[in-house]
């Protein structure tokens, strides 16, 4: 069972890292829950709201 537990922990770490990286590079965000995404969605995959808008990059 140790192998599966280790693999499960590694998968969870990968998911956290991927989510954090996507949020850092988020080109779109949900106005309702403030989640950020790299791709445009018609509805927020986190909360289901239809308020996904492009983020503005301040230079």
Buried (B, 14 or more C-beta within 10 A) or exposed (E): EEEEEEEEEEEEEEEEEEEEEBBEEBEBBBEBEEBBBEEEEEEBEBEEEEEBEEEEEEE
